Amino acid sequence: MEGEVHIATTEATENPQQRLPKTLTTIRTSRPVPTTQAASETIVAVQGTEQGHPEMEVTTEIIETLSEVLPSALRKTNTTIPDGGIPCDTILEVFDVSNNETTISQNEEQVAVTMVHTLSLPTSAENTEPQNEAERRQFFWDKIQTVLGSRNSDVLLADKVQRIKKVLQKEGKDVDEPSRFLFYIRQRQFSLKVAPELGWNEEVVCEPTKEEDASDDSLLGNWRRVAAAEEIYDIIKEIHERTVPHKNYRNTYNEVAKTYARIPRHLCKEFVFSCPSCLSKKDKNIIGLNDDGTPRRPLKRKTFSPVVPVRISKMSKFGKVSLEDFKLKGLIAAPFTPFEENGDLNTKLIGSYVNSLLQDGVDSVFVLGTTAEGPSLTMKERKAVASEWVKCGKGKLDNVVVQVGAGNLKDTQELAIHAAAVGVSAIAVLPPVYFKPQTPEHLVNYLKQVGAIVPSTPLFYYHYPMKTGVNFTMMDILRTLESDPIPNFKGAKFVTPDLTDFSLSVNVSKDKYQMIFSLEGMMLPSMTLGGTAFVGSTFSFAGKVFTRLIDAYNAGDLERARAEQFRMHAFLDVMNRYDKISGLGTLKYVMSLARFDVGPPRPPLSQMCPEDFEALRKDLTDIGFFDWIN
């Protein structure tokens, strides 16, 4: 039961002797009370006025002790206690309200519950729990009818769903339905769909979700089948018992919502709470009583906070790395964002993308930068991509760095908070490119405001003056940082051919900051100037070439290292020929030829026609590209 809980007490016994001792201090229910009739396990206790206790008008509290309920709210209300005390069969009238003031975390079942040795259990005239499948079905149907009777209910009876289907089949023509009903169908955007993979071989009525979700992995995309009221029990039962075997109601509802529309969350909750298998597991968590009424295990008062801290774990396979010790090394791929042919996200490819990188010897990624078309994605899409890379890279990749820079400070901070919450290794920040920082001091102040919102996450500046137009040298920025440091600033992704600036920055930074070089055509020269970490678009398919280059350089074999570098120069020469055809998008087509299809680029980047695509394949074959990368 979510939200605040209000309590009203009324006498429900004719036996004035059957009362609880007035020395008890709390009200507690062993399960949510769905109606005004308290369950037989309900324990009722109120504070009385014996010597040493407060006055009659006291605070009573009700706590749900189910371990599976969502964070509940605790509301205190003043209740005047009758002179004779509260009868054992007190009725608790419990209902939800929307305003939340104080939250209790999910596992704090016993917060504020205090019992004393005089505890006694209430009696109940009858057991209101359904005893068999038929009773459960009827009990649930009663709940559905209550929902149907609500003014704001969107649950539909099967008859109305069939009427909608007939209208859609006839496309609204020659149908004997009132114009208001036809308008309702158009307004709700109902449509007929067929989904054999879900067992729907005939057309079923579907409606779109309220808003598109880029991370939606439903087989129906952004459509959901409209469930009729008569079907709801069987749908929830099937999913709860087979798809998510007797898990909590959140899992059940989430699975239901992937396929069906118009099944209220609270009905899933009611079903799970009345499931016999789930009840048998839950009963193990309910505190038992000794013969004298004392609890069999002590109850501890726990402190709680309305804010649950976010636990952030670093991505490194070698365990958590402190902010001071954090360093990137070796090859860091700048992966392409996979798209469908229609331009929608295709995050399902990211898992296989991770495995492909590992096979090429690349174990870190720099996500949502230029190669990934990050600026062309919406905020929701960027969050979905970042989450999927962290999820798929966990335990496999050394580092997942996410570029969070956006067109304004607030969006950048929001993306930074999300990145830190999902557990990225570090963030990188592009400067705003419309209202640009006018001085290095302005830029450092901007970066400081982003870093302050995620103080425990390493931050890198994305230094790309050719694209952003923020034309300060890296040395200008480092000099400003000397007088105005950012605690979690760890360095920069260096995307400029100015090797003088790179060399100075590396030598000035020493062990304090990292300069991560990001121009594959100049990788070997950057290594001679102190480069140790590299970000590259081509690492997605040419990781083996650069691994050989690094190995040769480290072994002192400059001839072999130059040979590998010259191969990439030949590749970049081919790319330059196609620059006016598809620009940066050409690399996505190379990825499709070299490894697997990651979809077309998103406008304004242009797509490549089939003739140019075949010409690209021929040009790459002529220079031996496919032999190098494998």
C-alpha positions as a printed NumPy array, in Angstrom:
array([[  0.   ,   0.   ,   0.   ],
       [  1.607,   3.246,  -1.126],
       [  1.197,   6.767,   0.068],
       [  0.201,   8.009,   3.474],
       [ -2.05 ,   5.852,   5.572],
       [ -4.9  ,   7.38 ,   7.53 ],
       [ -6.501,   5.443,  10.376],
       [-10.026,   5.68 ,  11.688],
       [-11.122,   3.505,  14.606],
       [-14.639,   2.372,  15.451],
       [-15.865,  -0.124,  17.998],
       [-16.884,  -3.48 ,  16.555],
       [-17.622,  -5.695,  19.507],
       [-20.463,  -6.248,  21.867],
       [-18.206,  -7.642,  24.596],
       [-16.873,  -4.691,  26.64 ],
       [-14.387,  -7.002,  28.41 ],
       [-12.574,  -7.917,  25.186],
       [-10.238,  -4.942,  25.065],
       [ -6.526,  -4.41 ,  24.609],
       [ -4.46 ,  -3.172,  27.552],
       [ -4.127,   0.579,  27.363],
       [ -0.384,   0.442,  28.039],
       [  0.448,  -0.637,  24.481],
       [  2.109,   1.878,  22.238],
       [  1.486,   1.273,  18.538],
       [ -0.83 ,   0.07 ,  15.863],
       [  0.623,  -2.521,  13.446],
       [ -0.877,  -4.546,  10.629],
       [  0.709,  -7.761,   9.386],
       [ -0.543,  -7.054,   5.85 ],
       [ -2.153,  -4.135,   3.992],
       [ -5.822,  -3.854,   4.902],
       [ -7.764,  -3.594,   1.61 ],
       [-11.16 ,  -2.897,   3.153],
       [-12.578,  -1.608,   6.408],
       [-12.497,  -5.159,   7.787],
       [ -9.139,  -5.814,   9.474],
       [ -7.49 ,  -9.172,   8.776],
       [ -7.356, -11.713,  11.57 ],
       [ -3.597, -11.297,  11.994],
       [ -3.882,  -7.571,  12.61 ],
       [ -2.342,  -6.477,  15.889],
       [ -3.871,  -3.358,  17.375],
       [ -2.198,  -1.476,  20.192],
       [ -2.618,   2.062,  21.453],
       [ -0.938,   4.11 ,  24.115],
       [ -2.986,   4.64 ,  27.246],
       [ -3.06 ,   6.993,  30.206],
       [ -1.834,   4.919,  33.11 ],
       [  0.677,   6.513,  35.441],
       [  3.813,   7.573,  33.556],
       [  2.127,   7.58 ,  30.137],
       [  0.91 ,  10.532,  28.016],
       [ -2.607,  11.884,  27.942],
       [ -5.528,  10.127,  26.264],
       [ -5.226,  11.997,  22.97 ],
       [ -2.138,  10.309,  21.568],
       [ -0.415,   9.543,  18.311],
       [ -1.136,   6.199,  16.713],
       [  0.931,   4.679,  13.926],
       [  0.307,   2.005,  11.39 ],
       [  3.171,   0.134,   9.729],
       [  2.973,  -2.356,   6.903],
       [  5.3  ,  -5.271,   7.565],
       [  5.264,  -6.921,   4.176],
       [  8.808,  -7.078,   2.893],
       [  7.564,  -6.721,  -0.691],
       [  5.663,  -3.456,  -0.421],
       [  7.035,  -0.323,  -1.985],
       [  8.454,   2.324,   0.35 ],
       [  5.5  ,   3.208,   2.513],
       [  4.633,   6.489,   4.123],
       [  4.156,   6.92 ,   7.848],
       [  1.489,   9.336,   8.904],
       [  0.757,  10.296,  12.459],
       [ -2.786,  11.205,  13.433],
       [ -4.248,  12.209,  16.771],
       [ -6.82 ,   9.703,  17.958],
       [ -8.986,  10.182,  21.036],
       [ -9.073,   6.927,  23.004],
       [-12.402,   5.875,  24.562],
       [-12.421,   5.646,  28.367],
       [-12.815,   1.881,  28.259],
       [ -9.906,   1.364,  25.857],
       [ -9.907,   0.141,  22.257],
       [-11.796,  -3.137,  21.663],
       [ -9.875,  -6.044,  20.195],
       [-12.082,  -6.096,  17.115],
       [-11.311,  -2.517,  16.226],
       [-11.895,  -1.853,  12.557],
       [ -9.024,  -0.121,  10.789],
       [-10.265,   1.99 ,   7.916],
       [ -7.25 ,   2.294,   5.627],
       [ -7.029,   4.145,   2.342],
       [ -4.376,   5.761,   0.155],
       [ -3.762,   9.44 ,  -0.409],
       [ -1.324,  10.936,  -2.862],
       [  0.703,  13.246,  -0.625],
       [  3.924,  11.718,   0.691],
       [  5.72 ,  13.386,   3.56 ],
       [  7.981,  10.768,   5.104],
       [  9.158,   7.628,   3.392],
       [ 10.371,   4.4  ,   4.885],
       [ 12.821,   2.339,   2.897],
       [ 11.715,  -1.004,   1.541],
       [ 13.446,  -3.221,   4.106],
       [ 12.559,  -1.252,   7.227],
       [  9.52 ,  -3.355,   8.09 ],
       [  9.623,  -2.722,  11.787],
       [ 10.278,   1.   ,  11.896],
       [  8.614,   2.574,  14.92 ],
       [  7.002,  -0.706,  16.043],
       [  7.197,  -1.129,  19.801],
       [  5.674,  -4.083,  21.656],
       [  5.406,  -4.847,  25.343],
       [  4.857,  -8.096,  27.187],
       [  1.118,  -7.479,  27.56 ],
       [  0.585,  -7.845,  23.813],
       [ -2.561,  -9.701,  22.849],
       [ -4.023, -10.642,  19.466],
       [ -7.42 ,  -9.483,  18.25 ],
       [-10.088, -11.977,  17.429],
       [-11.986, -12.057,  14.188],
       [-15.482, -13.293,  13.668],
       [-14.722, -14.669,  10.234],
       [-11.849, -15.274,   7.882],
       [-12.158, -12.932,   4.928],
       [ -9.256, -14.417,   2.933],
       [-10.244, -16.391,  -0.21 ],
       [ -9.678, -20.101,   0.434],
       [ -9.602, -21.583,  -3.088],
       [ -9.21 , -20.646,  -6.732],
       [-12.919, -19.966,  -7.274],
       [-13.05 , -17.661,  -4.26 ],
       [ -9.869, -15.91 ,  -5.338],
       [-11.298, -15.321,  -8.798],
       [-14.531, -13.937,  -7.356],
       [-12.604, -11.842,  -4.808],
       [-10.541, -10.378,  -7.664],
       [-13.589,  -9.771,  -9.851],
       [-15.123,  -7.786,  -7.   ],
       [-11.978,  -5.651,  -6.993],
       [-12.226,  -5.117, -10.75 ],
       [-15.881,  -4.133, -10.48 ],
       [-14.911,  -1.564,  -7.857],
       [-12.414,  -0.154, -10.344],
       [-15.015,  -0.168, -13.127],
       [-17.325,   1.836, -10.899],
       [-14.734,   4.557, -10.46 ],
       [-15.273,   7.738, -12.447],
       [-11.621,   7.865, -13.587],
       [-11.305,   4.187, -14.475],
       [ -9.875,   3.334, -17.887],
       [-10.547,  -0.416, -17.606],
       [-12.832,  -1.64 , -20.402],
       [-15.298,  -4.509, -20.444],
       [-14.926,  -7.126, -23.184],
       [-18.092,  -5.887, -24.882],
       [-16.636,  -2.404, -25.337],
       [-13.323,  -3.801, -26.623],
       [-15.256,  -5.816, -29.231],
       [-17.179,  -2.705, -30.283],
       [-13.87 ,  -0.874, -30.787],
       [-12.538,  -3.802, -32.83 ],
       [-15.559,  -3.803, -35.133],
       [-15.238,  -0.061, -35.743],
       [-11.544,  -0.42 , -36.58 ],
       [-12.166,  -3.37 , -38.885],
       [-14.706,  -1.332, -40.834],
       [-12.451,   1.743, -40.657],
       [-15.273,   3.694, -39.087],
       [-17.589,   3.298, -42.08 ],
       [-21.117,   1.866, -41.962],
       [-21.016,   1.311, -38.215],
       [-23.963,   1.782, -35.928],
       [-22.125,   3.648, -33.177],
       [-22.655,   7.138, -31.765],
       [-20.299,   9.85 , -33.045],
       [-19.001,  10.368, -29.51 ],
       [-17.807,   6.747, -29.394],
       [-16.095,   7.112, -32.791],
       [-14.358,  10.264, -31.554],
       [-13.211,   8.369, -28.447],
       [-11.588,   5.701, -30.656],
       [ -9.776,   8.302, -32.754],
       [ -8.687,  10.25 , -29.694],
       [ -7.202,   7.17 , -28.007],
       [ -5.505,   6.135, -31.282],
       [ -6.649,   2.525, -31.02 ],
       [ -5.321,   0.213, -33.716],
       [ -5.486,  -3.455, -34.702],
       [ -2.3  ,  -5.519, -34.461],
       [ -1.31 ,  -9.125, -35.061],
       [  1.519, -10.718, -33.023],
       [  1.928, -14.478, -33.72 ],
       [  5.01 , -14.593, -31.475],
       [  2.697, -13.704, -28.574],
       [  0.017, -16.159, -29.651],
       [ -2.202, -13.457, -31.157],
       [ -2.846, -14.886, -34.599],
       [ -5.935, -12.735, -35.018],
       [ -6.185,  -8.978, -34.838],
       [ -6.314,  -7.543, -31.33 ],
       [ -7.081,  -4.003, -30.181],
       [ -3.937,  -2.092, -29.172],
       [ -3.197,   1.458, -28.102],
       [  0.055,   3.429, -28.034],
       [  1.929,   4.093, -24.812],
       [  1.591,   7.599, -23.444],
       [  5.11 ,   8.496, -24.538],
       [  7.728,   6.714, -26.582],
       [ 10.502,   4.996, -24.656],
       [ 13.755,   4.481, -26.551],
       [ 14.731,   1.658, -24.198],
       [ 11.408,  -0.168, -24.657],
       [ 12.199,  -3.837, -25.467],
       [  8.59 ,  -4.974, -25.926],
       [  7.837,  -7.106, -28.98 ],
       [  5.04 ,  -4.648, -29.767],
       [  7.309,  -1.605, -29.726],
       [  5.351,   1.319, -28.312],
       [  1.982,  -0.468, -28.623],
       [  0.156,  -2.461, -25.96 ],
       [ -2.826,  -4.786, -26.236],
       [ -5.953,  -3.474, -24.531],
       [ -6.88 ,  -5.993, -21.844],
       [-10.597,  -6.467, -21.186],
       [-11.737,  -6.528, -17.562],
       [-12.799, -10.175, -17.883],
       [ -9.252, -11.147, -18.948],
       [ -7.279,  -9.313, -16.28 ],
       [ -7.255, -12.107, -13.676],
       [ -6.013, -14.735, -16.141],
       [ -3.398, -12.376, -17.63 ],
       [ -1.892, -11.481, -14.256],
       [ -2.084, -15.103, -13.084],
       [ -0.231, -16.369, -16.17 ],
       [  2.529, -13.774, -15.901],
       [  2.904, -13.975, -12.113],
       [  3.103, -17.772, -12.042],
       [  5.065, -18.499, -15.231],
       [  6.84 , -15.468, -16.663],
       [  8.068, -14.068, -13.32 ],
       [  7.491, -17.044, -11.026],
       [  6.011, -15.629,  -7.831],
       [  8.204, -12.557,  -7.686],
       [  7.004,  -9.35 ,  -6.069],
       [  4.233,  -7.274,  -7.557],
       [  6.633,  -4.761,  -9.119],
       [  8.175,  -7.465, -11.301],
       [  4.723,  -8.775, -12.131],
       [  3.371,  -5.345, -13.08 ],
       [  6.45 ,  -4.427, -15.13 ],
       [  6.096,  -7.635, -17.134],
       [  2.345,  -7.073, -17.584],
       [  2.944,  -3.506, -18.759],
       [  5.334,  -4.671, -21.494],
       [  2.442,  -6.284, -23.346],
       [ -0.885,  -5.043, -22.004],
       [ -2.587,  -1.703, -21.468],
       [ -5.334,  -0.741, -19.025],
       [ -4.36 ,  -3.108, -16.211],
       [ -3.949,  -0.934, -13.114],
       [ -0.851,  -1.438, -10.995],
       [ -2.866,  -1.859,  -7.808],
       [ -4.718,  -4.856,  -9.266],
       [ -1.363,  -6.608,  -9.775],
       [ -0.572,  -5.757,  -6.182],
       [ -3.887,  -7.172,  -4.945],
       [ -3.293, -10.373,  -6.904],
       [  0.227, -10.913,  -5.53 ],
       [ -0.856, -10.171,  -1.973],
       [ -3.602, -12.806,  -2.212],
       [ -1.421, -15.421,  -3.966],
       [ -1.241, -18.517,  -1.682],
       [  2.363, -19.314,  -2.665],
       [  3.489, -15.756,  -1.992],
       [  1.584, -15.667,   1.301],
       [  3.318, -18.812,   2.506],
       [  6.677, -17.17 ,   1.861],
       [  5.569, -13.922,   3.432],
       [  4.329, -15.613,   6.596],
       [  7.917, -16.563,   7.411],
       [  8.675, -12.858,   7.774],
       [  5.83 , -12.135,  10.181],
       [  7.003, -11.985,  13.752],
       [  5.703, -14.788,  15.918],
       [  4.765, -14.466,  19.578],
       [  5.737, -16.373,  22.667],
       [  3.092, -17.728,  25.072],
       [  3.285, -14.567,  27.138],
       [  2.751, -12.369,  24.104],
       [  6.353, -11.17 ,  23.669],
       [  7.888, -11.246,  20.201],
       [ 10.086, -14.262,  19.415],
       [ 12.843, -12.046,  18.154],
       [ 13.605,  -8.516,  19.311],
       [ 12.335,  -5.582,  17.344],
       [ 14.872,  -2.891,  16.628],
       [ 13.948,   0.687,  15.997],
       [ 15.721,   1.733,  12.831],
       [ 16.581,   5.194,  11.665],
       [ 15.379,   6.122,   8.248],
       [ 15.827,   8.946,   5.805],
       [ 13.512,  10.222,   3.082],
       [ 16.515,  10.153,   0.723],
       [ 18.04 ,   6.815,  -0.27 ],
       [ 21.75 ,   7.248,  -1.118],
       [ 22.847,   6.152,  -4.586],
       [ 25.477,   3.445,  -4.505],
       [ 27.963,   3.915,  -7.311],
       [ 30.335,   1.147,  -8.322],
       [ 33.141,   1.701, -10.78 ],
       [ 33.251,  -0.329, -13.963],
       [ 36.825,  -1.547, -13.587],
       [ 37.172,  -5.325, -13.673],
       [ 39.863,  -4.91 , -11.029],
       [ 37.491,  -3.503,  -8.431],
       [ 36.665,  -0.002,  -7.248],
       [ 39.199,   2.712,  -8.034],
       [ 39.544,   5.814,  -5.885],
       [ 39.147,   9.222,  -7.493],
       [ 42.802,  10.024,  -6.819],
       [ 44.086,   6.818,  -8.462],
       [ 41.759,   6.818, -11.463],
       [ 43.568,   6.607, -14.81 ],
       [ 42.644,   5.486, -18.3  ],
       [ 45.07 ,   3.491, -20.397],
       [ 45.491,   1.839, -23.78 ],
       [ 42.827,   1.748, -26.468],
       [ 39.415,   3.279, -25.712],
       [ 36.872,   2.76 , -28.486],
       [ 34.451,   5.518, -29.425],
       [ 31.57 ,   3.204, -30.43 ],
       [ 28.858,   3.987, -32.958],
       [ 25.297,   4.302, -31.711],
       [ 23.264,   1.486, -33.353],
       [ 20.139,   2.636, -35.183],
       [ 17.301,   0.854, -36.94 ],
       [ 16.737,   1.636, -40.603],
       [ 14.049,   4.147, -39.602],
       [ 16.46 ,   5.975, -37.303],
       [ 15.212,   4.571, -33.981],
       [ 17.675,   3.356, -31.367],
       [ 18.719,  -0.298, -31.487],
       [ 20.32 ,  -0.827, -28.073],
       [ 19.944,  -4.614, -28.379],
       [ 23.169,  -4.636, -30.438],
       [ 25.29 ,  -3.201, -27.625],
       [ 25.813,  -6.579, -25.92 ],
       [ 27.345,  -8.089, -29.077],
       [ 29.258,  -4.834, -29.63 ],
       [ 31.027,  -5.332, -26.286],
       [ 32.056,  -8.875, -27.243],
       [ 33.35 ,  -7.698, -30.632],
       [ 35.534,  -5.033, -28.994],
       [ 36.998,  -7.536, -26.548],
       [ 37.931,  -9.855, -29.416],
       [ 39.858,  -6.959, -30.981],
       [ 41.734,  -6.289, -27.737],
       [ 39.772,  -3.147, -26.779],
       [ 38.455,  -3.144, -23.202],
       [ 37.244,   0.439, -22.62 ],
       [ 34.723,   2.7  , -24.356],
       [ 34.031,   6.419, -24.696],
       [ 30.274,   6.636, -25.273],
       [ 28.054,   9.35 , -26.805],
       [ 30.787,  11.504, -28.276],
       [ 31.16 ,  12.624, -31.885],
       [ 31.379,   9.128, -33.398],
       [ 28.267,   8.053, -31.48 ],
       [ 26.324,  11.058, -32.828],
       [ 25.636,  12.04 , -29.22 ],
       [ 24.45 ,  15.589, -30.064],
       [ 21.846,  14.077, -32.446],
       [ 20.207,  12.019, -29.671],
       [ 17.463,  13.119, -27.303],
       [ 18.047,  13.253, -23.551],
       [ 16.023,  10.066, -23.068],
       [ 17.971,   8.282, -25.803],
       [ 21.31 ,   9.344, -24.34 ],
       [ 20.313,   7.966, -20.948],
       [ 19.147,   4.701, -22.522],
       [ 22.438,   4.273, -24.418],
       [ 24.563,   5.061, -21.357],
       [ 22.597,   2.627, -19.193],
       [ 22.88 ,  -0.165, -21.761],
       [ 26.654,   0.225, -22.147],
       [ 27.12 ,   0.077, -18.373],
       [ 24.807,  -2.931, -18.125],
       [ 26.47 ,  -4.869, -20.973],
       [ 29.997,  -3.843, -19.999],
       [ 29.732,  -4.816, -16.34 ],
       [ 32.406,  -7.385, -15.518],
       [ 33.771,  -7.236, -19.084],
       [ 34.998,  -3.731, -19.843],
       [ 37.611,  -1.911, -17.81 ],
       [ 35.985,   1.499, -18.206],
       [ 32.824,   3.065, -19.607],
       [ 33.282,   6.823, -20.034],
       [ 30.136,   8.742, -21.014],
       [ 30.114,  12.137, -22.708],
       [ 27.415,  14.232, -20.989],
       [ 27.951,  17.666, -22.541],
       [ 24.787,  19.272, -23.905],
       [ 23.654,  22.648, -25.175],
       [ 23.1  ,  24.045, -21.695],
       [ 24.292,  23.575, -18.127],
       [ 21.087,  22.07 , -16.702],
       [ 20.857,  19.298, -19.307],
       [ 24.564,  18.576, -18.859],
       [ 24.121,  18.287, -15.09 ],
       [ 21.081,  16.035, -15.511],
       [ 23.019,  13.694, -17.795],
       [ 25.974,  13.737, -15.395],
       [ 23.741,  12.742, -12.471],
       [ 22.233,   9.912, -14.511],
       [ 25.662,   8.684, -15.624],
       [ 26.948,   8.622, -12.052],
       [ 23.794,   6.87 , -10.841],
       [ 24.081,   4.014, -13.35 ],
       [ 27.745,   3.503, -12.451],
       [ 29.932,   4.859, -15.251],
       [ 33.691,   4.992, -14.734],
       [ 33.975,   8.669, -15.651],
       [ 32.219,  11.456, -17.52 ],
       [ 33.468,  13.759, -20.275],
       [ 32.06 ,  17.202, -20.971],
       [ 31.834,  19.074, -24.263],
       [ 31.451,  22.844, -23.829],
       [ 28.211,  24.502, -24.987],
       [ 28.644,  25.423, -28.638],
       [ 26.06 ,  28.188, -29.193],
       [ 26.689,  30.476, -26.223],
       [ 30.367,  29.656, -26.008],
       [ 32.633,  30.381, -23.038],
       [ 34.5  ,  33.581, -23.879],
       [ 37.565,  32.96 , -21.723],
       [ 39.314,  29.918, -20.184],
       [ 38.022,  31.14 , -16.816],
       [ 34.429,  30.949, -18.062],
       [ 35.029,  27.411, -19.334],
       [ 36.602,  26.232, -16.069],
       [ 33.699,  27.726, -14.111],
       [ 31.278,  25.787, -16.352],
       [ 33.18 ,  22.534, -15.824],
       [ 33.311,  23.179, -12.08 ],
       [ 29.508,  23.43 , -11.889],
       [ 29.181,  20.094, -13.691],
       [ 31.837,  18.451, -11.511],
       [ 30.221,  19.718,  -8.306],
       [ 26.975,  17.875,  -9.085],
       [ 28.834,  14.506,  -9.223],
       [ 31.846,  15.093,  -6.945],
       [ 32.823,  11.403,  -6.734],
       [ 32.943,  10.818, -10.496],
       [ 36.113,  11.541, -12.507],
       [ 35.579,  14.343, -15.026],
       [ 37.377,  14.889, -18.342],
       [ 37.119,  17.911, -20.617],
       [ 36.321,  17.093, -24.257],
       [ 38.861,  19.341, -26.015],
       [ 37.73 ,  19.501, -29.658],
       [ 38.194,  23.13 , -30.811],
       [ 37.706,  22.292, -34.537],
       [ 34.099,  21.195, -33.844],
       [ 33.087,  23.317, -30.851],
       [ 34.699,  26.617, -31.82 ],
       [ 35.968,  26.988, -28.234],
       [ 39.482,  27.807, -29.371],
       [ 41.516,  27.928, -26.187],
       [ 44.672,  25.851, -26.028],
       [ 44.774,  23.085, -23.462],
       [ 47.633,  24.934, -21.805],
       [ 45.354,  27.989, -21.322],
       [ 42.855,  25.742, -19.527],
       [ 45.511,  24.066, -17.372],
       [ 46.902,  27.451, -16.295],
       [ 43.397,  28.509, -15.221],
       [ 42.959,  25.254, -13.29 ],
       [ 46.104,  26.04 , -11.3  ],
       [ 44.369,  29.007,  -9.682],
       [ 40.821,  27.594,  -9.781],
       [ 41.05 ,  23.79 ,  -9.404],
       [ 38.192,  21.316,  -9.892],
       [ 38.48 ,  18.466,  -7.315],
       [ 37.338,  15.669,  -9.64 ],
       [ 38.94 ,  16.989, -12.848],
       [ 41.171,  14.227, -14.265],
       [ 42.256,  15.54 , -17.68 ],
       [ 41.051,  15.927, -21.25 ],
       [ 40.207,  14.056, -24.398],
       [ 42.598,  15.803, -26.774],
       [ 41.188,  16.079, -30.334],
       [ 43.459,  18.508, -32.153],
       [ 46.582,  18.059, -34.319],
       [ 48.474,  20.674, -32.271],
       [ 51.242,  18.379, -31.   ],
       [ 53.057,  21.293, -29.378],
       [ 50.076,  21.971, -27.143],
       [ 49.739,  18.221, -26.486],
       [ 53.403,  17.859, -25.549],
       [ 53.324,  20.853, -23.204],
       [ 50.075,  19.679, -21.604],
       [ 51.431,  16.166, -20.996],
       [ 54.617,  17.47 , -19.41 ],
       [ 52.88 ,  20.126, -17.285],
       [ 50.178,  17.701, -16.112],
       [ 52.632,  14.936, -15.165],
       [ 50.741,  12.62 , -12.775],
       [ 48.008,  15.145, -11.978],
       [ 46.009,  15.089, -15.232],
       [ 45.778,  12.786, -18.248],
       [ 45.83 ,  13.915, -21.855],
       [ 43.983,  11.236, -23.875],
       [ 44.953,  11.587, -27.529],
       [ 42.195,  11.073, -30.072],
       [ 43.499,  11.346, -33.623],
       [ 44.338,   7.875, -34.962],
       [ 46.414,   9.292, -37.856],
       [ 48.851,  10.826, -35.352],
       [ 48.839,   8.12 , -32.706],
       [ 52.485,   7.092, -33.107],
       [ 53.809,  10.682, -32.85 ],
       [ 51.639,  11.252, -29.764],
       [ 53.178,   8.186, -28.109],
       [ 56.672,   9.658, -28.555],
       [ 55.447,  12.755, -26.687],
       [ 54.079,  10.81 , -23.716],
       [ 50.618,   9.631, -24.812],
       [ 49.471,   6.488, -22.962],
       [ 45.687,   6.444, -23.521],
       [ 43.889,   6.841, -26.843],
       [ 40.268,   7.255, -27.964],
       [ 39.417,   6.292, -31.526],
       [ 36.449,   5.757, -33.834],
       [ 38.359,   3.119, -35.803],
       [ 39.103,   1.009, -32.725],
       [ 35.645,  -0.572, -33.202],
       [ 36.961,  -2.479, -36.214],
       [ 40.733,  -1.865, -36.316],
       [ 41.652,  -2.545, -32.701],
       [ 44.136,  -5.229, -33.759],
       [ 46.054,  -2.782, -35.981],
       [ 46.586,  -0.35 , -33.107],
       [ 47.349,  -3.127, -30.645],
       [ 50.16 ,  -4.217, -32.972],
       [ 51.334,  -0.603, -33.225],
       [ 51.521,  -0.23 , -29.443],
       [ 53.253,  -3.594, -29.004],
       [ 55.855,  -2.708, -31.649],
       [ 56.516,   0.719, -30.097],
       [ 56.874,  -0.741, -26.608],
       [ 59.295,  -3.352, -27.995],
       [ 61.399,  -0.609, -29.595],
       [ 60.552,  -1.788, -33.119],
       [ 59.817,   1.603, -34.684],
       [ 59.912,   0.207, -38.224],
       [ 57.011,  -2.148, -37.515],
       [ 55.16 ,   0.545, -35.569],
       [ 55.478,   2.952, -38.53 ],
       [ 54.196,   0.242, -40.88 ],
       [ 50.987,  -0.089, -38.836],
       [ 50.629,   3.707, -38.699],
       [ 51.083,   3.951, -42.49 ],
       [ 48.291,   1.408, -42.964],
       [ 45.915,   3.678, -41.083],
       [ 47.088,   6.615, -43.203],
       [ 46.061,   4.642, -46.296],
       [ 42.676,   3.96 , -44.687],
       [ 42.189,   7.638, -43.769],
       [ 43.052,   8.608, -47.335],
       [ 40.095,   6.482, -48.53 ],
       [ 37.871,   8.116, -45.905],
       [ 38.815,  11.581, -47.171],
       [ 37.529,  10.654, -50.646],
       [ 34.087,   9.903, -49.208],
       [ 33.979,  12.881, -46.859],
       [ 31.646,  14.912, -49.1  ],
       [ 29.431,  11.873, -49.746],
       [ 28.587,  10.789, -46.217],
       [ 31.008,  12.679, -43.977],
       [ 31.483,  11.124, -40.568],
       [ 28.7  ,   8.658, -41.412],
       [ 31.127,   6.858, -43.749],
       [ 32.703,   5.192, -40.717],
       [ 29.369,   3.525, -39.848],
       [ 29.31 ,   1.938, -43.284],
       [ 32.9  ,   0.756, -42.792],
       [ 31.774,  -0.807, -39.501],
       [ 29.   ,  -2.62 , -41.362],
       [ 31.545,  -4.013, -43.828],
       [ 34.195,  -4.877, -41.243],
       [ 32.198,  -6.233, -38.281],
       [ 28.395,  -5.945, -38.203],
       [ 25.651,  -3.561, -39.281],
       [ 25.086,  -0.685, -36.847],
       [ 22.473,   0.998, -39.005],
       [ 22.601,   4.267, -40.96 ],
       [ 23.709,   7.636, -39.573],
       [ 21.017,   9.986, -38.325],
       [ 20.386,  13.281, -40.185],
       [ 21.919,  15.767, -40.724],
       [ 24.612,  13.188, -41.562],
       [ 23.781,  11.796, -44.998],
       [ 23.232,   8.165, -45.936],
       [ 25.24 ,   6.378, -48.596],
       [ 23.606,   5.059, -51.741],
       [ 24.174,   1.376, -52.711],
       [ 26.554,   2.321, -55.548],
       [ 28.809,   4.344, -53.231],
       [ 28.649,   1.585, -50.632],
       [ 29.978,  -0.961, -53.149],
       [ 32.644,   1.498, -54.3  ],
       [ 33.726,   1.899, -50.68 ],
       [ 33.981,  -1.869, -50.302],
       [ 36.19 ,  -2.061, -53.423],
       [ 38.474,   0.779, -52.323],
       [ 39.011,  -0.819, -48.906],
       [ 39.716,  -4.19 , -50.494],
       [ 42.281,  -2.617, -52.834],
       [ 44.39 ,  -1.268, -49.942],
       [ 44.237,  -4.599, -48.063],
       [ 42.106,  -3.163, -45.271],
       [ 40.173,  -6.36 , -44.524],
       [ 43.445,  -8.279, -44.167],
       [ 44.937,  -5.744, -41.735],
       [ 42.021,  -5.665, -39.333],
       [ 41.843,  -9.451, -39.013]])
